[in-house]
Amino acid sequence: MPKTLYVGNLPWRITEAELEDVFRPYGTVISSRIISDRETGRSRGFGFVEVDDADAEKMISAVNETEVGGRQIVVNESKPRQGYQ
């Protein structure tokens, strides 16, 4: 079963493929997406990476607080949005 990881403080110009490349050395990456502003299309500085459940904790430990594109990223397990079902 896949797990979704939240990735914050991303560089504005990072692509989804580059984001996957950050995680790939530590396990199986299923998909990634960078959240963008609806009006401007510009990155909002965070995204999500869907990974194999067995690799999730290892990936969080390995990548959290590392530097990507000059910024120290934050990685943790994604939590469901509040108020949505």
C-alpha positions in Angstrom: 0.0 0.0 0.0 1.4 3.4 -0.9 2.1 6.2 1.5 2.0 9.9 0.7 4.8 12.2 2.0 4.5 15.9 2.4 7.5 17.9 1.2 7.8 21.5 2.2 10.1 24.5 1.6 10.7 23.3 -2.0 12.7 25.6 -4.4 10.3 27.5 -6.7 11.7 26.0 -9.9 11.9 22.3 -9.0 10.1 20.0 -11.3 8.1 16.8 -10.4 10.8 14.7 -12.0 13.6 16.4 -10.0 11.5 15.9 -6.8 11.3 12.2 -7.6 15.0 12.0 -8.2 15.6 13.3 -4.6 13.7 10.3 -3.1 14.5 7.5 -5.6 17.9 6.5 -4.1 16.1 5.5 -0.9 13.2 3.4 -2.3 10.3 3.1 -4.7 8.7 6.3 -5.8 5.2 5.9 -7.3 4.5 9.5 -8.2 5.1 13.1 -7.2 3.2 16.4 -7.6 4.1 20.0 -6.9 1.2 22.2 -5.8 0.8 25.3 -7.8 -1.3 28.5 -7.4 -4.5 28.3 -9.4 -4.3 31.9 -10.6 -0.6 32.3 -11.4 0.5 28.7 -12.0 3.5 29.4 -9.8 4.7 26.7 -7.3 3.4 27.2 -3.8 6.7 25.7 -2.4 5.4 22.3 -1.4 4.3 19.0 -2.8 3.6 15.4 -2.3 5.5 12.2 -3.1 3.7 8.9 -3.2 6.1 6.1 -2.1 6.0 2.4 -1.3 4.8 1.9 2.4 7.9 -0.2 3.2 10.2 2.6 2.2 8.4 5.6 3.7 10.2 5.8 7.1 13.6 5.3 5.5 12.9 8.1 3.0 11.7 10.5 5.7 14.8 9.9 7.7 17.2 10.2 4.8 15.7 13.3 3.1 14.1 15.4 5.9 16.2 18.6 6.5 18.5 18.1 3.5 19.3 20.8 1.1 17.7 20.8 -2.3 18.2 23.7 -4.7 19.6 25.9 -1.9 16.7 25.3 0.5 16.4 23.0 3.5 13.3 20.8 2.8 10.9 19.4 5.3 9.6 15.9 4.8 6.9 14.0 6.9 4.0 11.7 6.4 1.1 13.5 4.8 -2.0 14.0 7.0 -5.6 14.1 5.6 -6.9 17.6 5.0 -9.0 18.9 7.9 -12.7 19.3 7.1 -12.7 16.9 4.1 -14.0 13.4 4.1 
